[in-house]
Amino acid sequence: MTFNGKAVFDGKAVVVTGGGTGIGRTTARGFAEQGARVLVVGRTAARLADTAEGLRGILPLALDIADPDAPATIVDTAVREFGRLDVLVNNAGVVRDSAGAQEMVATNLLAPLRLAEAARPHLAETNGVIVNVSTSIGQRGWPMPGGALYAALKSALESLTRSWAVQFAPDVRVVAVAPGPIATPIGLHQGLTPEQNAALKEALVAHVPLKRIGQPEEVAFWITQLARPEAAYTTGVVLPVDGGAVVG
Ligand SMILES: NC(=O)c1ccc[n+]([C@@H]2O[C@H](COP(=O)([O-])OP(=O)(O)OC[C@H]3O[C@@H](n4cnc5c(N)ncnc54)[C@H](OP(=O)(O)O)[C@@H]3O)[C@@H](O)[C@H]2O)c1
């Protein structure tokens, strides 16, 4: 994909959290294929190496974003290695039951909060963008055990998106995408068996008017689109990418 005859993100620097699998991996590779240098962050080095495979623009950084020091390390690494920061994608997220509530709060809410604060001055220098990854479930109730806190934290991330869009303007844009059920390993990472995972996806698809699971590429497409220069007048929005789940 090109813009004015060159790759849109040539010379741009991007951070993608949770870039070792799923939506984050596809997003990181999408930015790199369009010219960006991308710092991919996750806890599992082997997954990050798979994301970087065959793409010179991708730099892996293995750490836990729930560590209070991690956001500063991530931003410092990106700026040191790339000399700038243009896009922060707050993508990493986990689904846990109430025994894992603290991990979920630290990963899904506090880490994006600290990352946004650490990245803001650097993004302001480049008129950069924060893209937060929410969920269509954040806008409705979730009947599955453990889902209520997950949904609440995503609702909070959407609220932060709107507040930051106002507070960080005019230098930094802040947007979010809200995917419906997407074909990623998130259920397996949650500890579901393959059978439980398939049953969960089937139950979620019942609420999707388009009657299918989405693909990571269908979410990564919008994350990269929202970071493009043509999207420069768009901030504070949460874009559903959910097969119509929110309106169905
Ligand atoms: N798939 C869906 O149906 C769906 C729907 C709506 C929204 N979402 C959202 O989309 C985002 C991406 O999820 P996904 O579906 O692509 O699932 P995924 O494949 O499980 O991706 C999540 C990634 O985050 C990383 N991660 C988790 N905790 C981390 C931590 N503390 N520090 C660093 N990295 C961490 C995981 O890697 P490591 O375990 O190796 O660290 C993993 O690669 C999440 O925010 C999720 O809530 C997903």
The ligand as a Tripos MOL2 file, in Angstrom:
@<TRIPOS>MOLECULE
LIG
   48    52     1     0     0
SMALL
NO_CHARGES

@<TRIPOS>ATOM
      1 N1         -9.8210  -12.1700   19.6330 N.am      1 LIG1
      2 C1        -10.9560  -11.5610   19.9310 C.2       1 LIG1
      3 O1        -12.0340  -12.1280   19.7550 O.2       1 LIG1
      4 C2        -10.9280  -10.1440   20.4610 C.ar      1 LIG1
      5 C3        -12.1290   -9.4330   20.4110 C.ar      1 LIG1
      6 C4        -12.1340   -8.1280   20.8870 C.ar      1 LIG1
      7 C5        -10.9930   -7.5540   21.3990 C.ar      1 LIG1
      8 N2         -9.8460   -8.2900   21.4520 N.ar      1 LIG1
      9 C6         -8.6750   -7.6270   22.0130 C.3       1 LIG1
     10 O2         -7.6440   -7.6520   21.0430 O.3       1 LIG1
     11 C7         -6.3850   -7.5720   21.7070 C.3       1 LIG1
     12 C8         -5.4670   -8.6210   21.1370 C.3       1 LIG1
     13 O3         -5.9950   -9.9020   21.4680 O.3       1 LIG1
     14 P1         -5.8890  -11.1830   20.5180 P.3       1 LIG1
     15 O4         -7.2680  -11.6410   20.2680 O.co2     1 LIG1
     16 O5         -4.9830  -10.9300   19.3790 O.co2     1 LIG1
     17 O6         -5.2950  -12.2310   21.5730 O.3       1 LIG1
     18 P2         -3.8550  -12.8830   21.7850 P.3       1 LIG1
     19 O7         -3.4410  -13.6240   20.5730 O.co2     1 LIG1
     20 O8         -3.9380  -13.5990   23.0820 O.co2     1 LIG1
     21 O9         -2.9060  -11.6110   21.8920 O.3       1 LIG1
     22 C9         -2.6210  -10.9330   23.0870 C.3       1 LIG1
     23 C10        -1.1270  -10.7440   23.1500 C.3       1 LIG1
     24 O10        -0.8160   -9.9610   24.2930 O.3       1 LIG1
     25 C11         0.3730  -10.4570   24.8750 C.3       1 LIG1
     26 N3          0.3280  -10.1460   26.2930 N.ar      1 LIG1
     27 C12        -0.5790  -10.5290   27.1880 C.ar      1 LIG1
     28 N4         -0.2770  -10.0610   28.4010 N.ar      1 LIG1
     29 C13         0.8620   -9.3580   28.2620 C.ar      1 LIG1
     30 C14         1.6920   -8.6390   29.1560 C.ar      1 LIG1
     31 N5          1.3850   -8.5500   30.4640 N.pl3     1 LIG1
     32 N6          2.8030   -8.0460   28.6760 N.ar      1 LIG1
     33 C15         3.1190   -8.1310   27.3670 C.ar      1 LIG1
     34 N7          2.3640   -8.7810   26.4630 N.ar      1 LIG1
     35 C16         1.2510   -9.3970   26.9130 C.ar      1 LIG1
     36 C17         0.3240  -11.9710   24.6180 C.3       1 LIG1
     37 O11         1.6280  -12.5240   24.4820 O.3       1 LIG1
     38 P3          2.4630  -13.1720   25.6910 P.3       1 LIG1
     39 O12         1.5000  -14.0650   26.4320 O.co2     1 LIG1
     40 O13         3.5580  -13.8980   24.9770 O.co2     1 LIG1
     41 O14         2.9410  -12.0170   26.5010 O.co2     1 LIG1
     42 C18        -0.3760  -12.0560   23.2650 C.3       1 LIG1
     43 O15         0.5350  -12.1410   22.2010 O.3       1 LIG1
     44 C19        -6.6740   -7.7370   23.2100 C.3       1 LIG1
     45 O16        -6.6240   -6.4680   23.8380 O.3       1 LIG1
     46 C20        -8.0720   -8.2890   23.2460 C.3       1 LIG1
     47 O17        -8.7480   -7.9410   24.4210 O.3       1 LIG1
     48 C21        -9.7790   -9.5640   20.9870 C.ar      1 LIG1
@<TRIPOS>BOND
     1     1     2 1
     2     2     3 2
     3     2     4 1
     4     4     5 ar
     5     4    48 ar
     6     5     6 ar
     7     6     7 ar
     8     7     8 ar
     9     8     9 1
    10     8    48 ar
    11     9    10 1
    12     9    46 1
    13    10    11 1
    14    11    12 1
    15    11    44 1
    16    12    13 1
    17    13    14 1
    18    14    15 2
    19    14    16 1
    20    14    17 1
    21    17    18 1
    22    18    19 2
    23    18    20 1
    24    18    21 1
    25    21    22 1
    26    22    23 1
    27    23    24 1
    28    23    42 1
    29    24    25 1
    30    25    26 1
    31    25    36 1
    32    26    27 ar
    33    26    35 ar
    34    27    28 ar
    35    28    29 ar
    36    29    30 ar
    37    29    35 ar
    38    30    31 1
    39    30    32 ar
    40    32    33 ar
    41    33    34 ar
    42    34    35 ar
    43    36    37 1
    44    36    42 1
    45    37    38 1
    46    38    39 2
    47    38    40 1
    48    38    41 1
    49    42    43 1
    50    44    45 1
    51    44    46 1
    52    46    47 1
@<TRIPOS>SUBSTRUCTURE
     1 LIG1         1 GROUP 0 **** ****
